[in-house]
């Protein structure tokens, strides 16, 4: 690193080849929840940070703790950027999540009854999408709403339908 900081590109290349496998191991150990692709992305961020901040390393200090600190901070940044969501494939759980035993409470129900429990505009939006196959733009134009407002109203209506279904199950 000392030679690389003094402009020796061959030494810098050797340094990167030597530290990359070590840093990959560190990132995978600390960022196992990010998945293989996420860990490789973090590794690239670590290498980029090392490249852009290498002048901040003090030559009289050991290199390894400085590298590990960068890796640790980049893994934390990746988890922060991801937020609190956890991404899991439903395929992995399909067999373990059977449907509730018994008849579906929605079977035999008339769709007009379910839609009747919604506000009139929300019911009309659900009909437009679910029964008539309209697009967001078509529904928005017909109801004199913005496309964003139509999407929000549809989302809220579907949440209401889910809540109604939950009440029927209980």
N, C-alpha and C positions, 0 to 999 in steps of 0.2 A: 504494500500500500504506500509505503514511503516513496518508492521509486515511481509508482503510478502517479502520485501527487506531484512529482517533479517532472512529469511529462513523458515517462517511459511507457509507450503504448504496449510494448511486448509484455512488460511486467503487469500492466493493467489487465491485459487479456489473460495472462496466467492466473492472476488473482481471481478474476471472475469465474474462470473454469474451476478453480479450487473451492471457492466458497458457495457456488450454486448448489451442488448436491447437499451440502451441510444446511444451507438455508432452506432448501426444499423440505428436508426432514423436519426442521424446526417449524416451518409453516404448516406442514401436514399434521404435526403433533398438536399444535395449538389451535389449528383451524379445521379440525376434522368435521365439524358441522357445516362447513362450506362446500363440501364435496370436492372431487378431484379437479374439476374445472375451476372452481372458485379458488382452490389453493394455488393452482398455477397462475391465476390472475393476480393473486396476492404476491406470489413470488416475483412476478414481473414488476409489480409496484415496489417491492423491496429493492430489487436491483436498480430500478430507476431512481429511487430515493438515495441509494448508495452513490450512484453516479452523480446526482445533482448536489449531494451534501458531503461528498468525500473530503472537501476542504475543511469541514468542521471537525474531522477526526484529529485528535491531538497525537502527534507522533510519539510522545513519551508514554501514552496510555496503551493498554492492550487493545487489540483490534476486535477480538471475539465478543466482548460485552457490548461494544458499540454496534456491531452487526446484529447481535441478538436483540438489542433494544429496538432497532429499526424494524426488525421482523415482527417483534411483539406488538409494536404500535400499529403496524400495517394490518395485522390480523384483527386487532381491536377495531380499527377503522372499517374493515370489511364487515364485521359483525354489526357495527353501528349503522352502516349504510344499508344493510339488509333489514334492519329494524327488528321487530319482535316476531315477525312471521317465520314460520317453519314450513319449508316446502317439502312435502312428501308425496310420492306417487300413490294414488288411490289403488292402483293395481296391486300393490304390495299388501293391501288390507282387504281386498274384495272378498276373499273367502272367509275372513274372520269377522266380517260385518254383515251378518245375515239380516234380512228384513224381519221386522217384528212379526211374531206368529199371529195368526188370525186374519180376518178379512180387512182389507184396506178400507179405512173409514171414508175415503173419498169415492169408492166404488158405489155406483148406483146413485150418486148425487148428481143432480142436474147442474150443469155449469152455470146456468142463469141464477141458481140459488146462491152459489159461491160468489159470483160476480155481484149479486144483489147486496151482499154484505159490504161491498166497497163503496166508496164515494162514487157518484155517477161518472165524473171525468176519469177517475182511475180505472173504473170498469170498462169504459170506452177505450182507453189506451190498451188495456190487456186484450180486449176483443180485437182491436186493430192489429196487434202483433200476433197473438196466439191463434186467432180464428180466421182473420182476414188476410194475414201475411203481408201487412203493410210495412214499409220501411219507416225509419225514424223521420226522414224528411217528409214523406207523404203524410204521416200522422201529424207532425208538427204543422204543416201547411193547412191541413184540414181543420185542426183545432185552434189555429192561430196562436201557436206556442213556439218557443225556441226548441231546437233539437235537444239541447241540454236539459231543458225543463221536462221534455217528454221522457228522456232516459231516467231522470230522477223520479218522476211520477211512476214510471213502470217499475223501477226498483222498489219503491215504497209499497206499491200495490202487491208485488210478489211477496214482499216480507209480510204484509198483512195476511195474505192467503196462507203462508206458512204458519203464522200464529193461529189462524182459524183452524187449520188442520191439526195443530198440536192440541188445541182445546178439545177437538173431537176425539182424539186418541185418549186423552186423560179422562 
